[in-house]
Amino acid sequence: MTSTACRRPCGNGCVRISQLEGRRVALWGWGREGRAAWRAIRARLPGLPLTLFCNEAEAGDARASGDPLLLPETAISGERLAAFEVVVKSPGISPYRTEADIARGRGTAFVGGTALWFAERGDARTICITGTKGKSTTTALLAHLLRAGGHRTALAGNIGMPLLELLDGEAALWAIELSSYQTRDVAASGTRPELAVVTNVFPEHLDWHGSEQRYVEDKLALLTDAKPRIAVLNAGDPRLAALALPDSEVRWFGRGDGWHLRGDALHRGDDFVLDTAALPLPGRHNRGNLCAVLAAIDALGLDGAALAPHAASFRPLPHRLQRLGARDGVEYVNDSISTTPHASLAALDVFRGRRIALLAGGHDRGLDWSGFAEAMKTRAPAAIVTMGQNGPRIHALLAPLAREAGFALRQADDLADAMAKARDALAGDGVVLLSPGAPSFGPYRDYTERGRHFAELAGFDPAAIGRIPGLGIA
């Protein structure tokens, strides 16, 4: 076998697992992705020496692997990484970190588990879905409709099941969610996806990518570098609409000659297909995700119109505009997945007409909230409670607007305090909406832990709200 040239930021020849034989290899990160990579490499190359780089929280489980361990992860240096020919990196670790740059400059190749899977499974019919928002729902909904049509389909990737956990799985079609941390992995593998679907592109994860420009370049690498056979794109997104993709056939959704919405009415071209008002897809943005799914189904040579009615039996994903229930006249909605101001605005639109207390703020990634503030002049909820690391910054931006726009503005110490202030502002009538527009890092490991804590504080069972239906192959 020959190795495939790896494009930036890997840069040094990503290979199939078999080509790791005889090389100095380390794994960086021991979350679910890291463990999946370790198991896949061990299954193929049981005798290959491996070094594991991980943080203290992961150390206990990592030690059970029996491989040499270097701790702590925070002490990793370019020199230590440069001792290895290949570093298999978990997605959450940025390849733009200084120590990675140093090691790469000395010949170390960085490869992700997604790249390893694609290099191993070049035979698979893959539909890769990305986008700043909507990618999880789009991927899960695609798998749901394909399965309803009798097609054995894998649902995996960033949605909650690493691809390497299904390395030897057999499916007719693979619905794969990719984050901006993973999109370059597809191109690095040398494999061309059958379809790539992009829902939208706007700034996020700037701390990982280093700049808005690089975030956009990395996100769009699924199109520009991986060169899918067919690209299914949102015509309403200006960045996507401006792309030139000479190596791909482009199918558009969100415009009149393809799948689009007229109010709640779903159309394919001029043909009415169904009324979306009663579908379990809250918000117009989620119904736009349905348009993306149906365009992808048509691009596969199947009939999207025949499968569209099965959207009625779709089970919405947790932590995404998830209605938990009501307590003492107040409804609680968990939209913890919301990590950008754009997502918070979309969530507010879903409950327009009701009294809303929005919980906003979290880890500060430097995103611009000025567009959100401008929208509050005409679209403000009853109350906004700011919290988290960027809470004071959001509060300061909104303070001059609160009286004129007629909304209550409060600052909270933590989530529990924010919920108490939100309930007080609503006085027994309305919706407490957790749609923070920011990541959870700091008090919580991830958005799911934040969502579970929100449910617990609201008086609901946190264990009952978190399962993603349909993961794996069915």
Residue pairs with C-beta under 8 A, 6 or more apart in sequence:
1 16
1 18
1 19
3 13
3 14
3 15
3 16
3 19
4 13
4 14
4 15
4 119
4 188
4 189
4 190
5 13
5 190
6 12
6 13
6 14
6 109
6 111
6 115
6 188
7 184
7 187
7 188
7 221
7 225
8 184
9 95
9 96
9 100
9 104
9 110
9 184
10 95
10 109
10 110
10 111
10 112
10 115
10 184
10 188
11 104
11 109
11 110
12 104
12 107
12 108
12 109
12 110
13 109
14 109
14 111
14 115
14 116
14 119
14 188
14 189
14 190
15 86
15 109
15 111
15 119
16 116
16 119
16 120
17 40
17 41
17 44
17 45
17 116
17 119
17 120
18 44
18 45
20 41
20 45
20 48
20 86
21 45
21 48
23 85
23 86
24 49
24 83
24 84
24 85
24 86
25 41
25 48
25 49
25 50
25 51
25 84
25 85
25 86
25 87
25 88
26 50
26 51
26 52
26 53
26 81
26 84
26 86
26 87
26 88
27 34
27 37
27 38
27 41
27 50
27 51
27 52
27 53
27 87
27 88
27 90
28 34
28 53
28 54
28 73
28 76
28 81
28 87
28 88
28 89
28 90
28 93
29 53
29 54
29 58
29 73
29 89
29 90
29 92
29 93
30 38
30 52
30 54
30 55
30 58
30 59
30 61
30 62
30 90
31 58
31 90
31 92
32 162
33 90
33 91
33 92
33 112
33 113
33 162
33 164
34 52
34 54
34 58
34 88
34 90
34 113
35 61
36 113
36 162
36 163
36 164
36 165
37 88
37 90
37 113
37 116
37 162
37 164
38 50
38 52
38 65
38 67
39 164
39 165
40 113
40 116
40 117
40 164
40 167
41 48
41 50
41 88
42 48
42 50
43 167
49 67
49 68
50 65
50 67
50 68
51 67
51 68
51 69
51 70
51 84
52 62
52 65
52 67
52 68
52 69
52 70
53 70
53 73
53 76
53 80
54 62
54 69
54 71
54 73
55 71
55 72
55 73
55 74
56 71
56 72
56 73
58 73
59 69
59 71
62 69
63 69
70 76
70 80
76 99
77 99
77 102
78 98
78 99
78 100
78 101
78 102
78 103
78 106
79 102
79 103
80 99
81 87
81 99
81 100
81 102
81 103
81 108
82 102
82 103
82 106
82 107
82 108
84 103
84 108
85 107
85 108
85 109
86 108
86 109
86 110
86 111
87 103
87 108
87 109
87 110
87 111
88 111
88 112
88 113
88 116
89 95
89 100
89 110
89 111
89 112
90 112
90 113
91 112
91 113
91 114
91 158
91 179
91 181
91 182
92 181
92 208
93 100
94 100
94 181
94 207
94 208
94 209
94 210
95 104
95 110
96 208
96 209
96 210
96 214
100 110
103 110
104 110
111 185
111 188
112 181
112 182
112 185
112 188
113 162
113 163
113 164
113 185
114 157
114 163
114 178
114 182
114 185
114 186
114 189
115 185
115 186
115 188
115 189
116 164
116 189
117 163
117 164
117 167
117 189
118 126
118 163
118 185
118 186
118 189
118 190
118 191
119 189
119 190
119 191
120 167
121 167
121 191
122 189
122 190
122 191
124 171
124 174
125 172
125 173
125 174
125 194
126 174
126 176
126 191
126 193
126 194
126 195
127 142
127 173
127 174
127 175
127 176
127 193
127 194
127 195
127 196
127 197
127 296
127 300
128 176
128 178
128 183
128 186
128 193
128 195
128 196
128 197
128 222
128 226
128 228
129 135
129 138
129 139
129 142
129 175
129 176
129 177
129 178
129 196
129 197
129 198
129 199
129 292
130 177
130 178
130 179
130 180
130 183
130 196
130 197
130 198
130 199
130 219
130 222
131 138
131 197
131 198
131 199
131 200
131 201
131 219
131 234
132 180
132 199
132 200
132 201
132 202
132 203
132 204
132 219
132 340
132 342
133 199
133 200
133 285
133 340
133 342
133 343
133 346
134 199
134 200
134 285
134 286
134 288
134 289
134 292
135 158
135 177
135 178
135 179
135 199
136 158
136 159
136 177
136 317
136 320
136 337
137 281
137 286
137 289
137 316
137 317
137 320
138 177
138 197
138 199
138 289
138 292
138 293
139 155
139 157
139 159
139 175
139 176
139 177
140 155
140 159
140 175
140 314
140 317
140 468
140 469
140 470
141 281
141 289
141 290
141 293
141 311
141 314
142 175
142 197
142 293
142 296
142 297
143 153
143 154
143 155
143 175
143 470
144 310
144 311
144 313
144 314
144 315
144 470
145 293
145 294
145 297
145 307
145 308
145 310
145 311
146 153
146 173
146 175
146 297
146 302
146 307
147 153
147 470
147 474
148 307
148 310
148 313
149 302
149 306
149 307
149 310
151 172
151 173
151 302
152 170
152 171
152 172
152 173
152 473
152 474
153 171
153 172
153 173
153 174
153 175
153 473
153 474
154 166
154 169
154 171
154 173
154 174
154 175
154 176
154 472
154 473
155 161
155 175
155 470
155 471
155 472
155 473
155 474
156 162
156 163
156 165
156 166
156 174
156 175
156 176
156 177
156 471
156 472
157 163
157 176
157 177
157 178
157 182
158 177
158 178
158 179
158 181
158 182
159 177
159 468
159 471
160 468
160 471
161 471
161 472
163 176
166 472
166 473
169 472
169 473
170 473
171 473
173 300
178 185
178 186
178 222
179 205
180 204
180 205
180 208
180 209
180 215
180 218
180 219
181 205
181 208
181 218
183 218
183 219
183 220
183 221
183 222
183 226
184 218
184 221
184 225
186 193
186 221
186 222
186 225
186 226
187 221
187 222
187 225
187 226
187 227
191 226
192 226
192 227
192 228
192 229
193 222
193 226
193 228
193 229
194 228
194 229
194 230
194 300
195 228
195 229
195 230
195 231
195 232
195 296
195 299
195 300
196 222
196 223
196 226
196 228
196 230
196 231
196 232
196 248
197 231
197 232
197 233
197 292
197 293
197 295
197 296
198 219
198 220
198 222
198 223
198 231
198 232
198 233
198 234
198 237
198 240
199 234
199 237
199 288
199 289
199 292
200 234
200 236
200 237
200 240
201 216
201 219
201 220
201 237
201 239
201 240
202 239
202 340
202 342
203 212
203 215
203 216
203 340
203 367
203 368
204 215
204 339
204 340
204 365
204 367
205 215
205 365
206 212
206 215
206 365
206 366
206 367
207 365
207 366
208 215
209 215
209 218
216 239
217 224
220 239
220 243
222 228
223 231
223 233
223 243
223 245
223 248
224 243
224 245
227 245
227 247
227 248
228 248
229 248
229 249
230 248
230 249
230 250
230 251
230 299
231 245
231 248
231 249
231 250
231 251
232 251
232 252
232 253
232 292
232 295
232 296
232 299
233 240
233 241
233 243
233 250
233 251
233 252
233 253
234 240
234 252
234 253
234 254
234 288
234 292
235 241
235 252
235 253
235 254
235 255
235 258
236 254
236 255
236 288
251 258
251 295
251 296
251 298
251 299
252 258
252 295
253 259
253 260
253 288
253 291
253 292
253 294
253 295
254 260
254 288
254 291
256 269
256 270
257 269
258 268
258 269
258 291
258 295
259 266
259 267
259 268
259 290
259 291
259 292
259 294
259 295
259 298
259 304
260 266
260 267
260 291
261 267
261 276
261 284
261 287
261 288
261 291
264 275
264 276
264 277
264 287
265 272
265 274
265 275
265 276
266 272
266 273
266 274
266 275
266 276
266 287
266 290
266 291
266 308
267 273
268 294
268 298
268 304
268 305
271 305
273 305
273 308
274 308
274 309
276 287
276 290
276 311
278 312
279 287
279 290
279 311
279 312
279 314
280 311
280 312
280 314
280 315
280 316
281 287
281 289
281 290
281 311
281 314
281 316
282 316
282 321
282 350
283 321
283 346
283 347
283 349
283 350
284 349
285 346
286 321
290 308
290 311
293 304
294 304
294 305
294 307
294 308
295 304
297 303
297 304
297 307
298 304
315 469
315 470
316 322
317 468
317 469
318 334
318 448
318 451
318 465
318 466
318 467
318 468
319 334
319 335
319 336
319 337
319 447
319 448
319 451
319 465
319 466
320 335
320 337
321 333
321 334
321 335
321 347
321 350
321 435
322 333
322 334
322 335
322 451
322 465
323 331
323 332
323 333
324 331
324 332
324 333
324 334
324 455
324 458
324 460
324 465
325 331
325 332
325 460
326 332
327 458
327 459
328 428
329 428
329 429
330 423
330 426
330 428
330 429
330 430
330 431
330 432
331 430
331 431
331 432
332 431
332 432
332 434
332 454
332 455
332 458
332 460
333 347
333 351
333 431
333 432
333 433
333 434
333 435
334 434
334 451
334 454
334 455
334 465
335 343
335 347
335 433
335 434
335 435
336 434
336 436
336 440
336 447
336 448
336 450
336 451
336 454
337 343
337 447
337 451
338 344
338 347
338 434
338 435
338 436
338 437
339 362
339 436
339 437
339 438
339 439
339 447
340 367
340 437
340 438
341 367
341 368
341 369
341 371
341 372
341 437
342 371
342 437
343 435
343 437
344 358
344 360
344 372
344 435
344 436
344 437
345 372
345 375
345 379
347 358
347 433
347 435
348 356
348 358
348 379
348 381
348 433
348 435
349 379
351 431
351 433
352 379
354 430
354 431
355 381
355 382
355 426
355 429
355 430
355 431
356 381
356 382
356 383
356 430
356 431
356 433
357 381
357 382
357 383
357 384
357 385
357 421
357 422
357 423
357 425
357 426
357 430
357 431
357 432
357 433
358 381
358 383
358 384
358 385
358 422
358 433
358 435
359 385
359 387
359 412
359 415
359 418
359 419
359 422
359 432
359 433
359 434
359 435
359 436
360 384
360 385
360 386
360 387
360 391
360 394
360 435
360 436
360 437
360 438
361 386
361 387
361 388
361 389
361 390
361 391
361 394
361 436
361 437
361 438
362 387
362 388
362 389
362 390
362 436
362 437
362 438
362 439
362 440
362 441
362 442
362 450
363 388
363 389
363 390
363 438
363 439
363 440
363 441
363 442
364 388
364 389
364 390
364 393
364 438
365 438
365 439
367 437
367 438
369 390
369 393
369 394
369 397
369 437
370 397
372 394
372 437
373 397
373 398
373 401
376 384
376 398
376 401
376 405
376 407
377 401
377 404
377 405
378 405
380 401
380 405
380 406
380 407
381 407
381 433
382 407
382 408
382 425
382 426
382 430
383 407
383 408
383 409
383 410
383 421
383 422
383 425
383 426
384 398
384 402
384 407
384 408
384 409
384 410
385 409
385 410
385 411
385 412
385 418
385 421
385 422
385 425
386 392
386 394
386 395
386 398
386 409
386 410
386 411
386 412
386 418
387 411
387 412
387 413
387 414
387 415
387 417
387 418
387 436
388 436
388 438
388 442
388 443
389 438
389 442
390 438
391 411
391 412
392 411
395 409
395 411
398 409
399 409
402 408
402 409
408 425
410 418
410 421
410 422
410 425
412 418
412 420
412 421
414 443
415 434
415 443
415 450
415 453
415 454
415 457
416 457
419 432
419 454
419 457
419 458
422 432
423 432
426 432
432 458
434 450
434 451
434 454
436 450
439 447
440 446
440 447
440 449
440 450
443 450
444 450
444 453
448 466
451 465
451 466
452 462
452 463
452 465
452 466
453 462
455 461
455 462
455 465
456 462
